[in-house]
Structure formats: structure tokens, C-alpha cells
Amino acid sequence: MSRDLKSTLLLRIRVWLSLFIAGLVLSGLTAFPLVRETACLERVFHVAPSPPAGGEAGLQTWLRRVHDALETTGREYPFLAYGTDWLAFAHLVIAIAFIGPLLDPVRNKWVLVFGVIACLGVFPLALIAGPVRGIPVYWRMIDCCFGLFGAMPLFICLRDVRRLEKQA
């Protein structure tokens, strides 16, 4: 393999992994201030404090319900937010695991495979647990998109790692 091709593949792998890591860190950090975030979403989507007489879009109803639940739970049972603190922490820890493939993608290919499996696991979780928990179908599809869009850069990286392996 030419040095230029190897450098190009390594650069492409590192760019995609950097974006993937940034996504994990961002999603982890956003799991901490949920009440503030849902209040912001309510403003962005012009959610009224109570449903208007003429009705409203399902998304507005859902955003109000989620914000009200988080606000009430935070006020009445603040210890439950500790669960989302752990969710946030898990995202940050998983992001750290991807530093291995960032530094040496061939030796740490298994982390990429783990990531793909985790991303694909989003689908059964959203499609099975979503209805049980009363999550609207459109929100479950949004969750599935996270799995899909997370797996895509990892598949690209795995393809490029295989090319590096063949030429080694």
C-alpha cells in the first residue's frame, strides 16, 4: 500500500471517529440539564403552557408532557435524575473507549465492532421498550435514527480498517 493511501485512510478514519466521539460527548453532556433543555424546546416549538382549545401538533403535546414530567419529578423526586447522570457518564466513558481506534484503528478494530453492535441495539430497544413506556412512534423513529447515524461512520471506519489490514 502506498504511503499516501495509508495516510488518506488513517485521516478519514480519524475524522469519522472524531465526529463519532464528539457526538457521544455531546449527547452525554446534554443528558445533564434535561429540564432546561426541554424548556428551551418548548420555546423553540412554541408550546403553550396548556393545550389550546383548537388543539395542537402531537410534538407540542409530547414536549409539554416530557417537560412537565421532568420538572415535577425533579421537584418531588430529585434523586431520580441520578439515573440520567449515570446515562450521561456512560456516554462520556464510551467516548473514551473510541480513543483506542483513533490512535490505532487496526489494533482496536474490536471497539468499532462493539460500537456498531451498540448502535444496532438501539433499534430493538426503541421498538420494544418504546411502546411499553408510552413513547410516541415518531419519537421512537428519531431514536432509531441515532442508531443508524451512529453506525454509519463506524461502518465507514471498518471498511477503511479492512483496507489497511489487507495492505499491511
C-alpha positions as CSV (number, residue, x, y, z in Angstrom):
1,M,0.0,0.0,0.0
2,S,1.3,3.4,-0.9
3,R,2.1,5.8,1.9
4,D,-0.4,8.3,0.5
5,L,-3.2,5.8,0.5
6,K,-2.4,4.7,4.1
7,S,-2.3,8.3,5.2
8,T,-5.6,9.1,3.5
9,L,-7.3,6.1,5.0
10,L,-6.0,6.9,8.5
11,L,-7.0,10.5,8.2
12,R,-10.5,9.5,7.0
13,I,-10.9,7.0,9.9
14,R,-9.7,9.7,12.4
15,V,-12.1,12.3,11.1
16,W,-15.1,10.0,11.2
17,L,-14.1,8.7,14.7
18,S,-13.6,12.3,15.9
19,L,-17.1,13.1,14.8
20,F,-18.5,10.0,16.4
21,I,-16.7,10.8,19.7
22,A,-17.9,14.4,19.6
23,G,-21.5,13.0,19.1
24,L,-21.1,10.8,22.2
25,V,-19.7,13.6,24.3
26,L,-22.4,16.0,23.2
27,S,-25.2,13.5,23.8
28,G,-23.7,12.7,27.2
29,L,-23.4,16.4,28.2
30,T,-26.9,17.1,27.1
31,A,-28.3,14.4,29.4
32,F,-27.5,16.5,32.5
33,P,-29.6,19.7,32.0
34,L,-32.8,18.0,30.8
35,V,-35.3,20.4,32.4
36,R,-33.6,23.4,30.9
37,E,-33.3,21.7,27.5
38,T,-37.0,20.7,27.4
39,A,-37.9,24.3,28.4
40,C,-35.8,25.5,25.5
41,L,-37.5,23.1,23.1
42,E,-40.9,24.3,24.3
43,R,-39.9,27.9,23.4
44,V,-38.5,26.8,20.0
45,F,-41.6,24.9,19.1
46,H,-44.0,27.5,20.7
47,V,-45.5,25.1,23.2
48,A,-48.3,26.8,25.2
49,P,-48.4,26.3,29.0
50,S,-51.6,24.4,28.4
51,P,-53.2,22.9,25.3
52,P,-55.1,25.4,23.2
53,A,-58.8,24.9,22.7
54,G,-58.3,24.3,18.9
55,G,-55.7,21.5,19.6
56,E,-52.1,21.4,18.7
57,A,-49.5,19.2,17.0
58,G,-48.6,15.9,18.6
59,L,-45.0,17.1,19.0
60,Q,-46.1,20.1,21.1
61,T,-48.2,17.9,23.3
62,W,-45.3,15.4,23.8
63,L,-42.8,18.2,24.6
64,R,-45.1,19.7,27.2
65,R,-45.7,16.3,28.7
66,V,-42.0,15.5,28.9
67,H,-41.1,18.9,30.3
68,D,-43.8,18.7,32.9
69,A,-42.8,15.2,33.9
70,L,-39.1,16.2,34.3
71,E,-40.0,19.3,36.2
72,T,-42.4,17.5,38.6
73,T,-40.0,14.6,39.1
74,G,-37.1,17.0,39.7
75,R,-39.1,18.8,42.3
76,E,-40.7,15.8,44.0
77,Y,-38.1,13.1,43.4
78,P,-34.8,14.7,42.6
79,F,-32.8,11.5,43.2
80,L,-34.3,10.0,40.0
81,A,-32.2,12.4,38.0
82,Y,-29.2,10.4,39.2
83,G,-30.2,7.8,36.6
84,T,-29.8,10.2,33.8
85,D,-26.5,11.4,35.4
86,W,-25.3,7.9,35.0
87,L,-26.6,7.8,31.4
88,A,-24.6,10.9,30.7
89,F,-21.5,9.5,32.4
90,A,-21.8,6.3,30.3
91,H,-21.8,8.3,27.1
92,L,-18.6,10.0,28.2
93,V,-16.9,6.8,29.2
94,I,-17.9,5.1,25.9
95,A,-16.5,8.1,24.0
96,I,-13.1,7.5,25.8
97,A,-13.1,3.9,24.5
98,F,-13.0,5.2,21.0
99,I,-9.7,6.9,21.6
100,G,-8.1,3.5,21.1
101,P,-9.2,3.2,17.5
102,L,-8.5,6.9,16.9
103,L,-4.8,6.2,17.8
104,D,-4.5,2.7,16.3
105,P,-7.6,1.7,14.3
106,V,-6.3,-1.7,13.1
107,R,-5.3,-2.9,16.5
108,N,-8.5,-1.6,18.1
109,K,-10.9,-2.7,15.4
110,W,-12.9,-4.6,18.0
111,V,-14.0,-1.3,19.5
112,L,-15.5,-0.3,16.2
113,V,-17.4,-3.6,16.0
114,F,-18.6,-3.1,19.6
115,G,-19.9,0.4,18.5
116,V,-21.7,-1.0,15.6
117,I,-23.4,-3.6,17.7
118,A,-24.4,-1.0,20.3
119,C,-25.8,1.3,17.5
120,L,-27.8,-1.6,16.1
121,G,-29.1,-2.4,19.6
122,V,-30.8,1.0,19.6
123,F,-33.5,-0.5,17.2
124,P,-34.8,-3.3,19.4
125,L,-34.6,-1.1,22.5
126,A,-36.6,1.7,20.8
127,L,-39.1,-0.7,19.1
128,I,-39.7,-2.9,22.2
129,A,-39.3,-0.6,25.2
130,G,-40.7,2.4,23.4
131,P,-44.3,1.1,23.3
132,V,-44.1,-0.3,26.8
133,R,-43.0,3.1,28.1
134,G,-45.6,5.0,26.1
135,I,-43.1,6.7,23.7
136,P,-44.8,8.0,20.5
137,V,-43.9,6.3,17.3
138,Y,-42.3,9.3,15.8
139,W,-40.0,9.7,18.8
140,R,-39.0,6.1,18.6
141,M,-38.1,6.7,14.9
142,I,-36.0,9.6,16.0
143,D,-34.2,7.3,18.5
144,C,-33.7,4.7,15.7
145,C,-32.0,7.5,13.7
146,F,-29.4,7.9,16.4
147,G,-28.5,4.2,16.0
148,L,-28.5,4.5,12.2
149,F,-26.4,7.7,12.0
150,G,-24.1,6.4,14.7
151,A,-23.4,3.1,12.9
152,M,-22.8,4.8,9.5
153,P,-19.4,6.4,10.4
154,L,-18.4,3.2,12.2
155,F,-19.1,1.1,9.1
156,I,-17.0,3.5,7.0
157,C,-14.2,3.2,9.5
158,L,-14.4,-0.6,9.5
159,R,-14.3,-0.6,5.7
160,D,-11.2,1.5,5.7
161,V,-9.6,-0.6,8.5
162,R,-10.1,-3.7,6.4
163,R,-8.4,-1.9,3.5
164,L,-5.5,-1.1,5.8
165,E,-5.4,-4.7,7.1
166,K,-5.2,-6.1,3.5
167,Q,-2.3,-3.9,2.6
168,A,-0.3,-4.5,5.8
